[in-house]
């Protein structure tokens, strides 16, 4: 299996969404977390699956079952590095400006 690295900011993105969803429904929050983890594994096993987002080679792919949520990641030698997890309705270009 390929290596999966999750940056601290991406981990915070996940936590913030889980807190928001849990206020509405613990079941939906659990479904979201399961979908994120499952999609991370799919991407780690097939890293070229995502679409190239920018000239730095950052890629993007949606969370299965929560398609408005986008995973931004880089390919690394032995897997992927998750940069951010953002809702597509946000200004993702601005939010990704400072991400190397």
C-alpha positions in Angstrom: 0.0 0.0 0.0 1.2 3.5 -0.8 2.1 6.0 2.0 -0.5 8.6 3.0 0.6 11.8 4.6 -2.0 14.2 5.9 -0.8 17.8 6.5 -1.9 19.4 9.8 -4.1 21.9 8.0 -5.9 19.2 6.1 -6.5 17.4 9.4 -7.9 20.6 10.8 -10.2 20.9 7.8 -11.6 17.4 8.6 -12.0 18.2 12.3 -13.9 21.4 11.6 -16.3 19.7 9.2 -16.9 16.8 11.7 -17.7 19.2 14.5 -20.1 21.1 12.2 -21.8 17.9 11.0 -22.0 16.3 14.5 -24.1 19.3 15.7 -26.6 18.2 13.1 -26.2 14.4 13.1 -23.6 12.1 14.5 -24.5 9.5 11.9 -23.8 12.0 9.0 -20.5 13.0 10.7 -19.5 9.3 10.9 -20.5 8.8 7.2 -18.4 11.8 6.2 -15.3 10.6 8.1 -15.7 7.1 6.6 -16.0 8.6 3.1 -13.0 10.8 3.5 -10.8 7.9 4.8 -12.0 5.6 2.0 -11.3 8.2 -0.6 -7.8 8.9 0.8 -7.1 5.2 0.5 -8.3 5.0 -3.1 -6.1 8.0 -4.0 -3.1 6.5 -2.2 -3.5 3.3 -4.2 -4.2 5.2 -7.5 -2.6 8.6 -7.0 -2.8 9.7 -10.7 -6.6 9.5 -10.5 -7.0 13.1 -9.5 -7.1 16.0 -11.9 -4.1 18.4 -12.1 -5.2 21.6 -10.3 -2.2 23.9 -10.9 1.2 24.3 -12.4 2.9 23.0 -9.3 1.3 19.6 -9.9 -1.3 19.8 -7.1 -4.2 17.4 -7.8 -7.8 17.4 -6.8 -10.4 14.7 -6.4 -13.8 14.7 -4.7 -14.8 12.7 -1.6 -17.0 9.8 -2.6 -20.5 10.3 -1.4 -19.8 14.0 -0.6 -18.8 15.2 -4.0 -18.9 18.9 -3.1 -15.9 18.2 -0.8 -12.6 18.4 -2.6 -9.3 16.8 -1.6 -6.2 18.7 -2.7 -3.0 16.6 -2.7 0.5 16.2 -4.1 2.1 13.1 -5.4 5.2 12.0 -3.3 7.7 9.3 -4.1 5.9 6.6 -2.3 2.3 7.8 -2.1 0.4 11.1 -1.7 0.4 14.1 0.7 -3.0 15.6 1.5 -2.8 19.4 1.4 -6.4 20.5 2.2 -9.9 19.2 2.2 -12.3 22.1 1.2 -15.9 22.5 0.2 -16.2 23.4 -3.5 -18.4 26.4 -2.8 -15.5 28.2 -1.0 -12.9 30.3 -2.7 -10.5 27.4 -3.0 -8.0 29.3 -5.1 -7.5 31.9 -2.3 -7.4 29.2 0.4 -4.7 27.3 -1.5 -2.5 30.4 -2.2 -0.2 29.9 0.7 0.1 26.1 0.4 3.4 24.9 -1.0 
